[in-house]
């Protein structure tokens, strides 16, 4: 958590005076000198591209900063300088967020692969970039490896991260650390100490926060869950990351999430204590530490801060998701997660308005949040998805957020605005809501994505955030919006949404007002000096730059640190960024920004034959054979539409009318609330490509008998 100033919960509205212009050099423009980025970035070309490159079947657009009013000729040149494609730019005129006049070049029709391409416009050439299908494979791994680097309570081994990033374990009560093994509360909060070791350091300091840890864990796990639905989870599986747990049979992404989940559950108030079941809001130093400082060198006392309803509900949501997604790999751990989630939910209901104050910002960020109805909605959705129980369904449907048009705000979701996460869960995880209700929830996701696409179309740099949305962590906001667009593409199969998500990634990797990649180690000119106490090469040459795959917070027009105030006065909102370790309000790293980047990188790295989302690998037919006033029989047929045989299967669905299966044949069927699971018999465990397996069920009902519409085979959604 940066500095002594907490992050903005809500975006600050900007005055028109902040929409300032950029310096002009002839017709083409460069980034304004007042922006204070490195000399290399300040002299960047006027042709702004994704400096990593483009997917062969994806959108390929660039923005040109120029005062020219007429269309310009663009040329795409390969590594040898040969022109392989050409066309005309589209003038866009004034672009308010960047303060620039821009034009857009679209070369999406060029699909050949190669390295070292440049786009030339009116005598200026872009940074070199690639066009290839494996473009994001490295970023997928590096952006997720960020969390291993940020682990507390474990040595970071050189064999996994390289000698520059290796370090001893931090905060394990080894001098000079006071440590996290037995942390006392602040005065008047509690009279005991708690073991809260482990977890991730939140940002550039050594604080650990449940509200930010909760949403970050959810995104990491959801990344795997989405990939599994798409049949692409192998790329996130066991031994795909540089983590100590590789080779244990559990996907590495889930191993990483478990490191934080263990910490989150350790933050739960024990039974028999006041506020039992709630979660302490945060743990961090009693006073701000200096820079640079590796974790094991931190000598400040550590303190637990009083429980909060927001933290408790973050724990409930993340632990309920754990119970659902980690169950195939460790059922005992999933049971532990569900127990913790239930206790947290009950405690939050009993203490619905225990807020963390904004004034509690000494030694760590405040993360104040006095609106927690959205967290109640998110936690209820996850608990309902995990259990199918009516109490959680009622909490979902009775929440004002269930039908509110504001669940997806123009500024995206974030650690203090989590209603959208509840909608994403209900839209993608089979549940017992009526089909019409699920359709409405899914429509809200696509409507939000349409809003982001519309905003991108109106801006020269195709950014999904509003002109007044450049606040603390704006790059995380961009990535979160891309998550929503990607899910909309999954729900609809509409290629526009995947294109929007990929163009959001273009922005983060160089197609922006500064022509700078905000991800360390990616692009010709990338951020190098993010605010961090260990990755502090700018302050001490013996220390490293941040590791590749680390995302800077990004432009913040509020200028909330002394370096930004000194160097960025008069900046246009989208240019209010400085690559300086002292600018914590524009240039810090944080788990809640890298989490959506990792989600997006994994999504972008998936191979598709077209720009459309992959099709399902299974199709299900559900036929009611006989029905009477209190019961029914039905036949379920699942077809393997994929290219490889299925060896062992589990088909899951939810009954929208509350029906209950009483017997089954040719499969073993179990119920958990409204959720149903059917497992193969020994003789029909294998389904060859194009082949089918059928089984029958008999059940009871009261009232209507609507057929289920959403099925998943081994966790992947079926057509």
Helices and strands as residue ranges (DSSP letters): G 16-18, E 24-25, E 28-29, G 33-35, H 39-42, E 47-48, E 53-54, E 61-65, E 73-77, E 83-88, E 90-95, E 100-106, E 114-121, E 124-125, E 129-131, H 137-149, H 158-161, G 163-165, E 183-184, E 193-194, E 208-209, H 210-229, G 233-236, H 252-266, E 279-280, E 282-285, G 295-297, E 302-304, E 307-308, H 309-325, H 331-350, H 373-387, H 390-398, G 400-402, H 419-428, H 435-458, H 474-492, H 495-508, H 562-567, G 573-575, H 584-587, H 591-605, E 618-628, E 631-640, E 646-647, E 650-654, E 660-665, E 667-672, E 675-680, G 682-684, E 686-687, E 692-700, E 711-713, E 716-717
